[in-house]
Amino acid sequence: MSARNFLTTGRKIVAIGRNFSEHAKELGNAVPTAPFFFLKPTSSYLANGGTVEIPTGCEVHHEVELAVVIGKDGRDYQPSQAMDHVAGYALAIDMTARNLQTEAKKKGLPWSASKGFDTFTPISDFIPKESISDPHNVDLWLKVNDTLRQNGNTKDMIFNIPSLLSYVSSIMKLEAGDVLLTGTPQGVGPLQAGDVITAGLKSGGASNDLMNVKFNVAARNGLFKV
C-alpha cells in the first residue's frame, strides 16, 4: 500500500482520544478507563510538505501521533488477531481548534468542527508494517520553529493497538485504507501563521528517525470565522 492509497481511498480516520495519561491531565481531562474515539474526514489529510491552514479566530494545537493503516476489511477483531489487519503505519499530526473544542465540550456538542477542517490531519508517507518491529515502543517528537514541543513513546499509551482495533471494530467495520490515530503524548500547544512544524518517529532506542515530516503554517482566508 502506498501513501496515495490511504490518502485517497481510505474511507475514515478514527482518532483515539486521551490515550496518554499525561496529555489527558495537561488539558484537565479525566484519564479514561475505556477507549473512546471520534471520526475525522479524509478531506482533512495533508501530505508531507504541505501547509497547515489556521481558520480565522481559531487557536490551533498540534498533536503528534502514530497512525495505524488498515490493510484489509474486517469486523469484531479479536485482540490476538487484530494486528493481522494492519498494513503498516504513518506519522500523523491531529490538529485541533482548541477553542472550538472547549466550547463544544461545555455545551455537550460534537467535536467535528474543531477536528475536521481541511489540512487538519497532516500525515507522512506509508511505513510498511515490517519496518516497525514493536509499535508499542516508538519514539515520537514534534518541533515548532526548532523548539521541541512533544517528545514521547508509544509504550505510554493507556490502551494498546490490538485492544483499540478490537474495540473500534466491534462498533464499525474497519476497511483497507482506513487510519487509526492512536493518541498523543503531552506537550500539545498552539500554532501561529508563519510557524514551521517538523516531526519524526523512530523505533525506541534507535539513533536515526525512520520517518520525518515538515509542514508550514499559514492563515486560512475562508468564510469560516469564530
N, C-alpha and C positions, 0 to 999 in steps of 0.2 A: 504493500500500500504506500503510495506517495503522499507527500504533503497535500498536493492538489486534491487527492481523493477525499480526504476528510474535510478539507476546507470547502469543497463544492458539493459533495454527495452525502455527507453526514446529515441526519435529519434533526438532531437535537444536541444541545450542550446541557449536561446535567452537572450542576455545581453543588458540591457539598459545603454546607455552612458550618463554621466553628469547629473544624476538625483538629485544631491545635489549641490546647487549653490556654496557653499564654496569649494567643490572639483573641480568644473569647474574652479573657479578662481585661485586655487593654481597651476593648470597646465597651466594657461594663456589662457584658452579657454573661448569663449563666453558662457553665460548661455543660454541654448536652450529655444525657445518659443514653440516648439513642440517636442514630443518624437522622439528619434532615437535609433536604436539598431543595433547590429552586432551579428553574429552567431559564436558559438564555437563548436568544435566537441565533441561528447560524449566520445571519446577516451581520452580527457583531464581530465576526472574525476579522483580524488584521494580520496580514502576512509580515514576516520579518522584514524590517527596513521601512515599514510604513509610518504613518503619522497618526498618533492618537489625538482625537479632537475633543476639546473641552467645551461642552454646551454652555451657553450664556447663563450665568448665575449658579453654576454647579461647582461644588467642591469635590473634585475627583481624586480618589485614592487608588493607589496601586496595591495589588495583592498577588505576589508571585506564587505559582502552584505547579505541581507535577500533574500533567494531563495524561489520562489513560485513554488510548484509542481502541475502540471495539473492532474486532476483526470478523465476527460472524454473528448473525442474528440469534437471539435466544431469550427465553423467559425462565423465571424460577431457578436461577443458578444455585446449585449447592456450593457453599463456600469452598469445598475441597476441589471443585471443578471450575470455579469461576475464572481462574487465570487462563483456562483453555480458550476462552472467548476473547482474550486480549491479543491484539496485533502488535501493539507497541505503545510508545509514549511520545510526549512532546513537552516542551517548556511553555507555559502559558501565564498570562497576567490577567486576572479578573479585575477589571476596572469597575469602580463603584462610585456613583454620585452620592457621597455620604450624606449630604444634607437632605436629599430626596429620600434616601433610605430611612434616615432618622424620623422624618415626618411621617412616612408611611407606617413605620413601626408604632409610632404614637397613636395613629388612627386605626391600627389593626388592618391596614390595607396591604396588598401585594407589593413586592419589591421590583416588579418587572421594569418599570421606567428607570429606576436607579441602576439597573444592571444591563439594560438592553440597548443602549444607544449604539449606533454604528461606531465601529473601531474599539468597542469596549471588551473585546477578547483578543488581544494581541497573542500570537502563537508562533512557535518555531516550526521548522521542518520536522518531518516524521523521524522518530528514533525507533529502529527495529527492536522488537522485544528482546532479542538475544544480546543487544548491546548493553542492557542493564540487568545484571545478574540478580540483584536484590532491590526491587523498587521501594523497599522499606528501609533503605539505607542510602538515600540520595541527598546530597547537599544542594540546597537552593540558595541563590543570592540575587539581590537586586540593588542597583545603584541609581541614584538620580544626580546627574552632573558630577559623577565620580565620587559622590558621598554614599557610603554604604548605608542602606536603609534596612534591608532584610537579609538575614543570614541564618538559615535553619536546616533541619534534616528531617526527612520523612519518617524517621524512626519515632518522632514525637507525635505522629498522628494518633488521635484517640481511637479511631476505627480504621482497621487495615483495609487494603484494597479488596481482597476477597469478600469481606463482610459488607463493604459498601456495594459491590457489584451484586451480591446476593440480595441485599435489601432493595436496591433500586429495581432489579429485575423481577422482584416479587410483586411490584406495582405496575411496571410498564415494560414492554419488550425493549430490549436494547438491540440496536441494529448496526450492521457494519458501517463504519464511518462516524458513529456517534462518539462523543468525547465526554469523559467524566473528569471534572476538575476536583481534585482531592483535598482542597483546603490550603490555607496559607499560614506560614509562621508569623510570629509577632513582628512589629516594625512597620506596619502599613502607615502611609502618610500621604499628604496632598501633593498634587502636581500643578504646575503653572505653565502657561504658554511660553515656549522658548526652552523648556527643560529637555534634557536628553536622558532617556531611560536605557540602561544596559542591564542584562541579567544573564545568568548561566546556571547550569547544573552539571554535576559530576557524581559518579559513584562515590559513596562515603569513603574518605581516606585517600582518594586518588589525587594526584598532583595537578592534573590538567582537566579543564572542563570538557565535557562531552558535547555540549551544545551551548551556543551563545546567541543572544538576540540584541537588537538595538532599535529603538523607536524614538522619533521626535515627537514633541508635544506642541499643539497649536490650538488657537481658539477656533471654535466652530461658528461659522456665520450662517445660522439657520433660523427657522421660525420659532424653535423652542426657546422659551425664556422662563426663568423662575419668577 
